[in-house]
Amino acid sequence: MLTKESVLTYRVPYADTDQAAVVYYGNYLAYFERGRSSVLRDMGYPYSNFEKLGYRLPVIEAHVDYKSFACYEDELDLHGYFEVTDKLRLKAHHEIRRGDTLIASGYTIHLCFSIERQKPARFPDAFYTKLEDYCNA
């Protein structure tokens, strides 16, 4: 199941850049996280809901394709959507754009993990309900 795309605008602060005022490559994964959080909020199911129910969504795989670069003060659009691959995993697709320019794209794969049992678990039913509502809205 695929969700609708969510877009979050983010202005690059100086702290995200290297000595050349270019975004440090590792920060793109942090931008992916901001985009994921935006999708969850737009769904009406923020990440804190998982934690309240005793779950976490650790990243078990990450991939970034760097297409261009971003600089200090650039306004970036962080595009994201989810693909539920099975009852335990979620694939988050990401694109970072500056206007029409694709800066980076990629994905992260997350495992639903029970904090109490310390092992993988099925996504909570409430998550599936919000996911279906969001996809069908």
N, CA, C and O of each residue as an XYZ file, in Angstrom:
548
protein
N       0.841     -1.169      0.000
C       0.000      0.000      0.000
C       0.891      1.239      0.000
O       1.844      1.315      0.776
N       0.593      2.209     -0.862
C       1.339      3.461     -0.939
C       0.510      4.594     -0.357
O      -0.705      4.647     -0.548
N       1.171      5.495      0.351
C       0.480      6.669      0.876
C       0.589      7.822     -0.110
O       1.337      7.764     -1.085
N      -0.171      8.862      0.168
C      -0.014     10.107     -0.576
C       1.324     10.726     -0.184
O       1.906     10.399      0.851
N       1.783     11.614     -1.029
C       3.041     12.301     -0.760
C       2.812     13.462      0.196
O       1.799     14.158      0.125
N       3.758     13.651      1.077
C       3.774     14.788      1.986
C       4.979     15.650      1.612
O       6.012     15.127      1.193
N       4.849     16.962      1.763
C       5.959     17.864      1.449
C       6.169     18.818      2.624
O       5.230     19.458      3.097
N       7.399     18.898      3.077
C       7.783     19.795      4.159
C       8.863     20.728      3.625
O       9.831     20.269      3.019
N       8.712     22.020      3.841
C       9.725     22.988      3.415
C      10.709     23.208      4.559
O      10.316     23.346      5.717
N      11.990     23.237      4.215
C      13.059     23.355      5.210
C      14.134     24.285      4.666
O      14.624     24.094      3.553
N      14.502     25.297      5.457
C      15.586     26.207      5.067
C      16.877     25.727      5.728
O      16.924     25.511      6.939
N      17.914     25.564      4.923
C      19.185     25.016      5.408
C      19.869     26.004      6.351
O      20.192     27.121      5.945
N      20.094     25.608      7.604
C      20.835     26.470      8.525
C      22.346     26.284      8.337
O      22.795     25.286      7.774
N      23.100     27.238      8.806
C      24.552     27.177      8.683
C      25.113     25.912      9.334
O      26.081     25.339      8.835
N      24.519     25.478     10.433
C      25.003     24.300     11.165
C      24.957     23.021     10.333
O      25.659     22.062     10.653
N      24.151     22.983      9.279
C      24.038     21.792      8.425
C      25.113     21.728      7.344
O      25.170     20.758      6.588
N      25.964     22.746      7.262
C      26.904     22.840      6.142
C      28.350     22.595      6.577
O      28.687     22.600      7.761
N      29.190     22.380      5.554
C      30.620     22.218      5.790
C      31.321     23.564      5.581
O      30.655     24.597      5.510
N      32.630     23.569      5.483
C      33.380     24.818      5.338
C      33.084     25.545      4.035
O      33.330     26.747      3.931
N      32.563     24.841      3.046
C      32.229     25.466      1.764
C      30.776     25.940      1.734
O      30.283     26.356      0.686
N      30.085     25.881      2.878
C      28.672     26.262      3.005
C      27.753     25.350      2.189
O      26.649     25.739      1.808
N      28.235     24.119      1.927
C      27.459     23.093      1.228
C      26.965     22.103      2.286
O      27.689     21.785      3.230
N      25.744     21.623      2.127
C      25.195     20.680      3.105
C      26.080     19.438      3.193
O      26.396     18.810      2.183
N      26.470     19.101      4.411
C      27.258     17.904      4.683
C      26.442     16.686      4.270
O      25.253     16.600      4.580
N      27.075     15.742      3.571
C      26.350     14.621      2.964
C      25.537     13.811      3.976
O      24.455     13.330      3.637
N      26.019     13.649      5.188
C      25.308     12.866      6.197
C      24.000     13.493      6.646
O      23.123     12.805      7.167
N      23.867     14.805      6.445
C      22.637     15.483      6.877
C      21.430     15.126      6.021
O      20.294     15.352      6.437
N      21.654     14.576      4.840
C      20.504     14.216      4.007
C      19.657     13.129      4.665
O      18.441     13.094      4.477
N      20.286     12.248      5.431
C      19.508     11.246      6.168
C      18.664     11.907      7.259
O      17.552     11.459      7.536
N      19.182     12.959      7.874
C      18.381     13.711      8.853
C      17.215     14.402      8.150
O      16.127     14.508      8.717
N      17.430     14.872      6.926
C      16.334     15.479      6.156
C      15.282     14.422      5.824
O      14.083     14.701      5.843
N      15.741     13.207      5.521
C      14.791     12.113      5.285
C      13.928     11.903      6.531
O      12.720     11.694      6.427
N      14.552     11.961      7.700
C      13.793     11.775      8.947
C      12.744     12.872      9.116
O      11.616     12.594      9.522
N      13.106     14.100      8.810
C      12.122     15.190      8.885
C      10.952     14.912      7.945
O       9.795     15.134      8.300
N      11.260     14.428      6.753
C      10.211     14.099      5.789
C       9.315     12.968      6.269
O       8.097     13.027      6.105
N       9.915     11.930      6.864
C       9.121     10.814      7.414
C       8.184     11.301      8.498
O       7.010     10.931      8.531
N       8.704     12.129      9.380
C       7.876     12.663     10.467
C       6.724     13.482      9.922
O       5.627     13.465     10.479
N       6.968     14.197      8.836
C       5.916     14.998      8.204
C       4.802     14.109      7.655
O       3.623     14.429      7.802
N       5.173     12.992      7.022
C       4.154     12.067      6.505
C       3.311     11.537      7.662
O       2.084     11.507      7.570
N       3.958     11.121      8.745
C       3.216     10.590      9.894
C       2.274     11.638     10.490
O       1.133     11.324     10.828
N       2.747     12.879     10.618
C       1.871     13.948     11.140
C       0.706     14.203     10.201
O      -0.428     14.368     10.649
N       0.977     14.236      8.887
C      -0.102     14.448      7.912
C      -1.127     13.321      7.964
O      -2.309     13.538      7.697
N      -0.674     12.119      8.306
C      -1.586     10.980      8.448
C      -2.437     11.097      9.706
O      -3.467     10.433      9.828
N      -2.008     11.939     10.639
C      -2.688     12.015     11.924
C      -2.191     10.958     12.898
O      -2.881     10.613     13.857
N      -0.979     10.442     12.644
C      -0.406      9.404     13.495
C       1.079      9.710     13.715
O       1.937      9.031     13.153
N       1.390     10.734     14.533
C       2.791     11.104     14.737
C       3.593      9.971     15.383
O       3.039      9.065     16.005
N       4.895     10.053     15.219
C       5.789      9.006     15.733
C       5.577      8.754     17.223
O       5.716      7.622     17.688
N       5.246      9.792     17.962
C       5.032      9.634     19.406
C       3.927      8.625     19.708
O       3.931      8.009     20.774
N       2.983      8.446     18.789
C       1.933      7.434     18.994
C       2.528      6.029     19.064
O       2.086      5.209     19.868
N       3.530      5.748     18.225
C       4.186      4.438     18.278
C       4.824      4.230     19.652
O       4.680      3.171     20.264
N       5.529      5.260     20.124
C       6.217      5.132     21.407
C       5.233      4.964     22.562
O       5.487      4.186     23.481
N       4.116      5.687     22.525
C       3.103      5.552     23.585
C       2.548      4.133     23.650
O       2.181      3.657     24.724
N       2.486      3.460     22.507
C       1.975      2.086     22.455
C       3.077      1.038     22.655
O       2.812     -0.163     22.627
N       4.321      1.508     22.856
C       5.413      0.576     23.127
C       6.148      0.063     21.906
O       6.686     -1.044     21.925
N       6.177      0.860     20.835
C       6.860      0.457     19.604
C       7.890      1.497     19.197
O       7.813      2.667     19.573
N       8.850      1.035     18.421
C       9.802      1.920     17.753
C       9.899      1.468     16.307
O       9.513      0.352     15.958
N      10.424      2.362     15.469
C      10.596      2.048     14.046
C      12.056      2.266     13.650
O      12.355      3.221     12.933
N      12.962      1.414     14.094
C      14.364      1.627     13.744
C      14.599      1.470     12.243
O      13.930      0.694     11.561
N      15.567      2.229     11.759
C      15.991      2.108     10.360
C      16.846      0.849     10.256
O      17.813      0.678     10.999
N      16.477     -0.032      9.323
C      17.278     -1.246      9.121
C      18.007     -1.224      7.777
O      18.860     -2.069      7.508
N      17.659     -0.243      6.939
C      18.352     -0.067      5.656
C      18.148      1.376      5.214
O      17.070      1.944      5.393
N      19.189      1.961      4.636
C      19.094      3.331      4.124
C      19.891      3.438      2.828
O      20.954      2.838      2.674
N      19.344      4.221      1.902
C      20.005      4.427      0.617
C      19.775      5.871      0.182
O      18.652      6.372      0.235
N      20.847      6.535     -0.247
C      20.759      7.911     -0.739
C      21.463      8.002     -2.086
O      22.595      7.540     -2.232
N      20.793      8.600     -3.074
C      21.407      8.957     -4.355
C      21.573     10.469     -4.359
O      20.588     11.205     -4.306
N      22.808     10.929     -4.422
C      23.097     12.365     -4.434
C      23.119     12.839     -5.878
O      23.919     12.350     -6.675
N      22.254     13.781     -6.226
C      22.110     14.255     -7.601
C      22.711     15.641     -7.804
O      23.228     15.946     -8.878
N      22.645     16.472     -6.780
C      23.159     17.834     -6.837
C      23.570     18.195     -5.411
O      23.781     17.300     -4.592
N      23.687     19.468     -5.101
C      24.056     19.858     -3.742
C      23.170     21.012     -3.284
O      22.598     21.744     -4.092
N      23.077     21.150     -1.978
C      22.322     22.251     -1.373
C      23.287     23.070     -0.528
O      24.298     22.563     -0.044
N      22.955     24.344     -0.362
C      23.821     25.268      0.358
C      23.064     25.982      1.476
O      21.839     25.926      1.575
N      23.850     26.652      2.308
C      23.309     27.477      3.381
C      22.235     28.416      2.831
O      22.422     29.054      1.794
N      21.119     28.488      3.535
C      19.970     29.350      3.217
C      19.104     28.840      2.068
O      18.093     29.465      1.750
N      19.472     27.719      1.434
C      18.587     27.157      0.402
C      17.275     26.730      1.042
O      17.256     26.223      2.163
N      16.199     26.936      0.331
C      14.897     26.446      0.772
C      14.633     25.129      0.047
O      14.512     25.091     -1.177
N      14.549     24.068      0.814
C      14.383     22.729      0.255
C      12.976     22.212      0.519
O      12.376     22.506      1.552
N      12.466     21.447     -0.418
C      11.203     20.738     -0.226
C      11.541     19.274      0.002
O      12.164     18.623     -0.837
N      11.117     18.771      1.156
C      11.365     17.386      1.534
C      10.105     16.594      1.219
O       9.108     16.685      1.935
N      10.156     15.818      0.144
C       9.014     15.018     -0.307
C       9.139     13.616      0.284
O      10.232     13.051      0.329
N       8.027     13.064      0.732
C       8.073     11.712      1.263
C       6.745     11.003      1.155
O       5.682     11.623      1.201
N       6.820      9.701      1.012
C       5.623      8.863      1.081
C       6.049      7.479      1.547
O       7.224      7.121      1.484
N       5.073      6.710      2.016
C       5.341      5.387      2.567
C       4.824      4.287      1.661
O       3.846      4.448      0.930
N       5.511      3.177      1.738
C       5.066      1.935      1.118
C       5.118      0.870      2.215
O       6.189      0.556      2.734
N       3.963      0.323      2.561
C       3.940     -0.744      3.558
C       4.240     -2.042      2.821
O       3.448     -2.498      1.996
N       5.387     -2.627      3.128
C       5.848     -3.797      2.382
C       5.338     -5.110      2.973
O       5.129     -6.082      2.246
N       5.140     -5.137      4.276
C       4.544     -6.299      4.940
C       4.081     -5.861      6.324
O       4.076     -4.665      6.616
N       3.698     -6.789      7.170
C       3.129     -6.446      8.475
C       4.170     -5.978      9.491
O       3.819     -5.529     10.582
N       5.454     -6.083      9.130
C       6.532     -5.704     10.042
C       7.386     -4.546      9.536
O       8.095     -3.913     10.318
N       7.323     -4.263      8.228
C       8.238     -3.284      7.630
C       7.503     -2.194      6.872
O       6.399     -2.368      6.357
N       8.189     -1.059      6.838
C       7.679      0.111      6.143
C       8.834      0.687      5.335
O       9.932      0.858      5.864
N       8.601      0.987      4.065
C       9.621      1.624      3.229
C       9.208      3.077      3.033
O       8.122      3.366      2.531
N      10.088      3.982      3.437
C       9.839      5.416      3.281
C      10.645      5.907      2.082
O      11.868      5.775      2.051
N       9.957      6.471      1.103
C      10.594      7.006     -0.104
C      10.789      8.507      0.085
O       9.916      9.195      0.615
N      11.941      9.006     -0.354
C      12.293     10.403     -0.111
C      12.842     11.072     -1.368
O      13.548     10.454     -2.164
N      12.502     12.341     -1.525
C      13.140     13.223     -2.513
C      13.364     14.568     -1.850
O      12.509     15.073     -1.123
N      14.521     15.134     -2.111
C      14.835     16.478     -1.635
C      15.024     17.343     -2.866
O      15.846     17.043     -3.732
N      14.253     18.421     -2.935
C      14.284     19.302     -4.106
C      14.504     20.750     -3.683
O      14.075     21.187     -2.614
N      15.184     21.470     -4.556
C      15.284     22.924     -4.461
C      14.635     23.430     -5.738
O      15.248     23.433     -6.806
N      13.379     23.861     -5.611
C      12.625     24.217     -6.811
C      12.455     22.978     -7.670
O      11.973     21.950     -7.196
N      12.854     23.075     -8.941
C      12.745     21.937     -9.856
C      13.979     21.029     -9.838
O      14.004     19.998    -10.510
N      14.992     21.412     -9.074
C      16.240     20.649     -9.047
C      16.179     19.540     -8.007
O      15.941     19.796     -6.826
N      16.396     18.312     -8.452
C      16.468     17.175     -7.537
C      17.853     17.170     -6.895
O      18.868     17.057     -7.583
N      17.881     17.294     -5.582
C      19.140     17.314     -4.838
C      19.546     15.894     -4.434
O      20.698     15.494     -4.602
N      18.586     15.146     -3.902
C      18.861     13.772     -3.468
C      17.558     12.987     -3.445
O      16.477     13.549     -3.271
N      17.681     11.691     -3.621
C      16.523     10.805     -3.493
C      16.998      9.533     -2.808
O      18.195      9.254     -2.741
N      16.054      8.781     -2.309
C      16.431      7.535     -1.665
C      15.298      6.947     -0.869
O      14.134      7.308     -1.042
N      15.657      6.041      0.000
C      14.643      5.386      0.824
C      15.269      4.930      2.134
O      16.487      4.801      2.255
N      14.406      4.693      3.101
C      14.781      4.046      4.349
C      13.761      2.942      4.603
O      12.578      3.094      4.296
N      14.222      1.846      5.159
C      13.320      0.758      5.523
C      13.325      0.649      7.040
O      14.377      0.653      7.681
N      12.122      0.553      7.598
C      11.936      0.549      9.047
C      11.258     -0.737      9.486
O      10.380     -1.264      8.801
N      11.677     -1.225     10.627
C      11.092     -2.413     11.229
C      10.248     -1.985     12.418
O      10.707     -1.196     13.245
N       9.034     -2.484     12.517
C       8.218     -2.238     13.700
C       8.762     -3.137     14.810
O       8.856     -4.354     14.651
N       9.120     -2.517     15.937
C       9.832     -3.220     16.994
C       9.149     -2.986     18.329
O       8.910     -1.841     18.712
N       8.832     -4.066     19.045
C       8.217     -3.973     20.369
C       9.288     -3.666     21.409
O      10.257     -4.413     21.548
N       9.111     -2.570     22.135
C      10.074     -2.195     23.173
C      10.046     -3.220     24.307
O      11.095     -3.637     24.798
N       8.856     -3.620     24.714
C       8.708     -4.550     25.841
C       9.286     -5.925     25.530
O      10.031     -6.485     26.334
N       8.947     -6.464     24.377
C       9.384     -7.820     24.020
C      10.783     -7.854     23.400
O      11.395     -8.916     23.291
N      11.284     -6.677     22.994
C      12.607     -6.580     22.373
C      12.731     -7.461     21.141
O      13.729     -8.154     20.943
N      11.671     -7.413     20.304
C      11.717     -8.152     19.044
C      10.736     -7.524     18.058
O       9.884     -6.727     18.452
N      10.852     -7.879     16.776
C       9.935     -7.334     15.776
C       8.483     -7.653     16.125
O       8.175     -8.679     16.731
N       7.604     -6.737     15.721
C       6.174     -6.895     15.997
C       5.372     -6.341     14.828
O       5.881     -5.555     14.029
N       4.125     -6.754     14.738
C       3.220     -6.213     13.718
C       2.899     -4.759     14.056
O       2.887     -4.361     15.221
N       2.642     -3.984     13.018
C       2.221     -2.605     13.241
C       0.914     -2.585     14.028
O       0.082     -3.476     13.858
N       0.720     -1.578     14.890
C      -0.535     -1.475     15.636
C      -1.723     -1.291     14.685
O      -1.591     -0.664     13.634
N      -2.872     -1.837     15.058
C      -4.083     -1.697     14.243
C      -4.433     -0.234     14.002
O      -4.883      0.125     12.915
N      -4.228      0.613     15.011
C      -4.549      2.040     14.875
C      -3.730      2.682     13.758
O      -4.210      3.593     13.082
N      -2.500      2.215     13.561
C      -1.666      2.731     12.478
C      -2.274      2.380     11.127
O      -2.359      3.231     10.241
N      -2.701      1.119     10.965
C      -3.322      0.700      9.707
C      -4.594      1.488      9.417
O      -4.855      1.845      8.268
N      -5.380      1.759     10.444
C      -6.610      2.538     10.265
C      -6.277      3.930      9.748
O      -6.888      4.395      8.786
N      -5.313      4.601     10.378
C      -4.905      5.946      9.938
C      -4.300      5.897      8.539
O      -4.530      6.793      7.728
N      -3.537      4.866      8.262
C      -2.907      4.706      6.955
C      -3.966      4.586      5.859
O      -3.877      5.257      4.831
N      -4.953      3.743      6.075
C      -6.024      3.571      5.088
C      -6.827      4.852      4.914
O      -7.159      5.226      3.789
N      -7.142      5.529      6.014
C      -7.875      6.797      5.934
C      -7.089      7.821      5.125
O      -7.651      8.528      4.289
N      -5.790      7.895      5.379
C      -4.931      8.857      4.693
C      -4.831      8.544      3.199
O      -4.865      9.451      2.368
N      -4.711      7.274      2.866
C      -4.605      6.871      1.457
C      -5.903      7.113      0.694
O      -5.875      7.401     -0.502
N      -7.018      6.998      1.367
C      -8.322      7.118      0.706
C      -8.927      8.513      0.786
O     -10.004      8.751      0.239
N      -8.252      9.433      1.457
C      -8.801     10.801      1.613
C      -8.666     11.605      0.332
O      -9.073     12.766      0.286
